[in-house]
Amino acid sequence: EKVVSKHRTTINLIFNYYCCRGTEVNFLYLNEWSAFVDELGIADNKSKFCKKSDMDRLFIAVDTKTEMVQKEMMKTEKERNPLGKRASPAQKGAEVGLVSGEADAGAGNRPSGRPGLARQTTMSSEAILKQMDKLVSSTLFEHDDLKKKCLHRVEFILALLNIAVNRYVLTRQMESVAEALKALLEQDLQPKLELQPRIFRRPDVFRKAHCYHPDADLALKSFEADLRLLFGAMDFKGRSLIEVNDWRGFCRGSDLFAPDCSERDVMLAFSWSRMAVADEQTERGHFKEICLPFEGFMEALCRLAALKMLPTEQEMKDAGYTDAGSFFFNMRKTDEEGYKRLLLERAPGWGAEPEQPMNVCITRLFEII
């Protein structure tokens, strides 16, 4: 638990990025899981327990196991609470044999004879699997939104734990599951993320440098009336939030998908602009986690403005235009191939610094929209 907490940013960056390779921001499907396994070097065909086929089976096993555990726990809760009163997390944790802090390294309230995952001890593979079962049960008691044939973030963490066990514990390189997970995150994954800093950059870096800035604020305010009309048209069930499919539809309808702005970029802009949520298990918390408020909508637009190829003032003047929308519309009409080539050659790409001041990028983007 302490290892997961310490490395939560790394875990979230990996999970969110590979979710965005698909069509949802909070579920990881098999294709995206395979991309994660291949691109970050998780699979090793020379390994006894971490071959590519092992990783495919692991995805299915975690997905199936969590579904079975959740159904069993819902059945038990219904039998014990016929009136529908939900048990507290502490009560449910006690029912599955895992009290608060039991999985923490060095936890002092661990019951006698019930070692936690982080305890330094020699364990058989059977003992490890039994403790993994406990961890699955204790982690899922508040998750009612898990879907089949894909991994939620909780399941992804459990999958990482399984990988750590396969790579380090079952091969007897380490005895502690906590140390194995730490090694997986710090030695195997983090160095690979550092090789791609533009992709795996923390969302706050761009947010603080470019979004919450007086000039960007003034540019956004100049379009506020139109922005609120657009946002209102996409409002998800009157919650003052927009969901990812409406965001993608807006980008497609605004002709933002182009050689300089892929579907993955649009998904990342949405995902990286979401708010942190204290409790994702409440109804409001769940929707805030998977949707954008008005401020998040503006931030996502800022992220798109930074990655798209946008003409300079001089380029528009030389071509005889006063706005980026007319510049691109006519260029595309008269020279489609030249238009595509220009976008590919000049696009900053995801994670790059904006080539023009942020307020200029915002203005140009809205001229296109």
Disulfide bonds with the S-S distance in Angstrom:
none
